[in-house]
Amino acid sequence: MMLPMAEFQNYTINFGPQHPSAHGVLRLVLEMDGEVIQDADPHIGLLHRGTEKLAENKPYNQSIGYMDRLDYISMMCSEHGYVLAIEKLLGVQPPVRAQYIRVMFDEITRILNHLFWLATHALDIGAMTLFLYCFREREDLIDCYEAVSGSRMHATYYRPGGVYRDLPDRMPRHQSSGQRSEKDIERLNAARQGSLLDFLEDFTERFPANVDEYETLLTDNRIWKQRTVNIGVVSPERAKQLGFTGPILRGSGVAWDLRKKQPYEVYADLDFDIPVGVNGDCYDRYLVRIEELRQSNRIVRQCIDWLRANPGPVMSDDHKFAPPTRLEMKEDMESLIHHFKLFTEGYCVPPGEAYAAVEHPQGEFGVYIISDGANKPYRAKIRSPGFAHIAGMKEMVVGHMLADVVAVIGTLDFVFGDIDR
């Protein structure tokens, strides 16, 4: 006897890439039994950039900008891993001031990433106000990116041997325009009368109150908790087996953070805590990232205090891989030759291999480079955090409802440039 069609409830549906919560690139093929997910198959390959192959065909110093474009929300952290790997091969140690500047901008980048995650995750689930609040704070930090590098996103600020240049003594100010009233311009420029460090100090003083605002809207909000508590639960053992790192691993109760466990730059000299979750669900991962916003703010404040008290060089003085100053280049023939050679051929790196990893806002970002002695890598392999996380997508959504897929995508916080590299 044939069953009437109404008895069949199984569907195969495409979740994305057109879905607003798939953020334009993720294609998730879902096997549904009514509203319940039976299977999930993430398809990647819609944003293939070939970054590793491009890096193998460019001199080392011309590939740094590609790293910015991997995770285009956490730009300088991605640069950091690549630059550390090159420095390991070269045997170069950047000046201490450069290390503090790098750490400060790593933490600024972590705040930028977590604000973007919170804004979009909340918007996906239905909380709209957060989007406006988070982007208000992001604007200030993106202005800091622009002040040091000239670019609001793709900075290429970290260089082997240090950073591109020292922090500016004058923070750029908003100019009068027909778009804003003079009163608005005055308010926006109130904290911009001094240096970049003065501007950042003002930011660190007011930011904890902003985080309190976010928590007031979400942390005890019953709709938020209904959408995130006990959704996408990952046990600590399973999180380790799947290769999870960063806030997702810490949300499952594993206190693993490279800044503490394998300190690099000057993290060992700074005072901060590692937040850890208990249940391993979307809600715990939210709480971990909220606390990371506070801890990053704390680290930035410590870096500001140290940088004020300790002027000094921010770049190695070896002109084989660090450019001479503009003044030297225009007055000294030897410097002009160094400059020309550096920006056309780059520098040859001794044969060998190196792996360097940083605690990226989304987890462990590692770069493995093999050098054959040429001016470009023989092989560059990037270990991006999001790739391992999207591999765990299936386990996290099976058994949940279709609407919960949105919460799980949000809590994983992946960027596809980073995954499909």
Secondary structure as the mmCIF struct_conf table of DSSP 4:
data_model
#
loop_
_struct_conf.conf_type_id
_struct_conf.id
_struct_conf.beg_label_comp_id
_struct_conf.beg_label_asym_id
_struct_conf.beg_label_seq_id
_struct_conf.end_label_comp_id
_struct_conf.end_label_asym_id
_struct_conf.end_label_seq_id
HELX_LH_PP_P HELX_LH_PP_P1 MET A 2 PRO A 4
HELX_RH_3T_P HELX_RH_3T_P1 MET A 5 GLU A 7
STRN STRN1 ASN A 10 PHE A 15
BEND BEND1 PRO A 17 HIS A 19
HELX_RH_3T_P HELX_RH_3T_P2 PRO A 20 ALA A 22
TURN_TY1_P TURN_TY1_P1 HIS A 23 VAL A 25
STRN STRN2 ARG A 27 ASP A 33
TURN_TY1_P TURN_TY1_P2 GLY A 34 GLU A 35
STRN STRN3 VAL A 36 HIS A 43
BEND BEND2 LEU A 46 LEU A 47
HELX_RH_AL_P HELX_RH_AL_P1 THR A 51 ALA A 55
TURN_TY1_P TURN_TY1_P3 GLU A 56 ASN A 57
BEND BEND3 LYS A 58 LYS A 58
HELX_RH_3T_P HELX_RH_3T_P3 TYR A 60 GLN A 62
BEND BEND4 SER A 63 SER A 63
HELX_RH_AL_P HELX_RH_AL_P2 ILE A 64 ASP A 68
TURN_TY1_P TURN_TY1_P4 ARG A 69 LEU A 70
BEND BEND5 ASP A 71 ASP A 71
TURN_TY1_P TURN_TY1_P5 TYR A 72 ILE A 73
BEND BEND6 SER A 74 SER A 74
HELX_RH_AL_P HELX_RH_AL_P3 MET A 75 LEU A 90
TURN_TY1_P TURN_TY1_P6 GLY A 91 GLY A 91
HELX_RH_AL_P HELX_RH_AL_P4 VAL A 96 ILE A 125
TURN_TY1_P TURN_TY1_P7 GLY A 126 GLY A 126
HELX_RH_AL_P HELX_RH_AL_P5 THR A 129 SER A 149
BEND BEND7 GLY A 150 GLY A 150
BEND BEND8 ARG A 152 MET A 153
STRN STRN4 TYR A 158 ARG A 159
TURN_TY1_P TURN_TY1_P8 PRO A 160 GLY A 161
STRN STRN5 GLY A 162 VAL A 163
BEND BEND9 TYR A 164 ARG A 165
HELX_LH_PP_P HELX_LH_PP_P2 ASP A 166 PRO A 168
BEND BEND10 ASP A 169 ARG A 170
HELX_LH_PP_P HELX_LH_PP_P3 HIS A 174 SER A 176
TURN_TY1_P TURN_TY1_P9 GLY A 178 GLN A 179
BEND BEND11 ARG A 180 ARG A 180
HELX_RH_AL_P HELX_RH_AL_P6 GLU A 182 ASN A 189
HELX_RH_3T_P HELX_RH_3T_P4 ALA A 190 ARG A 192
BEND BEND12 GLN A 193 GLY A 194
HELX_RH_AL_P HELX_RH_AL_P7 LEU A 196 LEU A 218
TURN_TY1_P TURN_TY1_P10 THR A 219 ASP A 220
HELX_RH_AL_P HELX_RH_AL_P8 ARG A 222 THR A 228
TURN_TY1_P TURN_TY1_P11 VAL A 229 ASN A 230
BEND BEND13 ILE A 231 GLY A 232
HELX_RH_AL_P HELX_RH_AL_P9 PRO A 236 GLN A 241
TURN_TY1_P TURN_TY1_P12 LEU A 242 GLY A 243
HELX_RH_AL_P HELX_RH_AL_P10 GLY A 246 GLY A 251
TURN_TY1_P TURN_TY1_P13 SER A 252 GLY A 253
HELX_RH_AL_P HELX_RH_AL_P11 LEU A 258 LYS A 261
BEND BEND14 GLN A 262 GLN A 262
TURN_TY1_P TURN_TY1_P14 GLU A 265 VAL A 266
HELX_RH_3T_P HELX_RH_3T_P5 TYR A 267 ASP A 269
BEND BEND15 LEU A 270 LEU A 270
BEND BEND16 VAL A 278 ASN A 279
BEND BEND17 ASP A 281 ASP A 281
HELX_RH_AL_P HELX_RH_AL_P12 CYS A 282 ALA A 309
BEND BEND18 VAL A 314 VAL A 314
STRN STRN6 MET A 315 MET A 315
BEND BEND19 ASP A 317 ASP A 317
TURN_TY1_P TURN_TY1_P15 HIS A 319 PHE A 321
BEND BEND20 ALA A 322 ALA A 322
HELX_LH_PP_P HELX_LH_PP_P4 PRO A 323 THR A 325
HELX_RH_AL_P HELX_RH_AL_P13 ARG A 326 GLU A 331
HELX_RH_AL_P HELX_RH_AL_P14 MET A 333 THR A 344
TURN_TY1_P TURN_TY1_P16 GLU A 345 GLU A 345
HELX_LH_PP_P HELX_LH_PP_P5 CYS A 348 PRO A 350
BEND BEND21 PRO A 351 PRO A 351
STRN STRN7 GLY A 352 HIS A 360
TURN_TY1_P TURN_TY1_P17 PRO A 361 GLN A 362
STRN STRN8 GLY A 363 SER A 371
BEND BEND22 GLY A 373 LYS A 376
BEND BEND23 TYR A 378 TYR A 378
STRN STRN9 ARG A 379 ARG A 383
HELX_RH_AL_P HELX_RH_AL_P15 PRO A 385 ALA A 391
TURN_TY1_P TURN_TY1_P18 GLY A 392 GLY A 392
HELX_RH_AL_P HELX_RH_AL_P16 MET A 393 VAL A 397
TURN_TY1_P TURN_TY1_P19 VAL A 398 GLY A 399
BEND BEND24 HIS A 400 HIS A 400
STRN STRN10 MET A 401 MET A 401
HELX_RH_AL_P HELX_RH_AL_P17 LEU A 402 LEU A 412
HELX_RH_AL_P HELX_RH_AL_P18 PHE A 416 ILE A 419
#
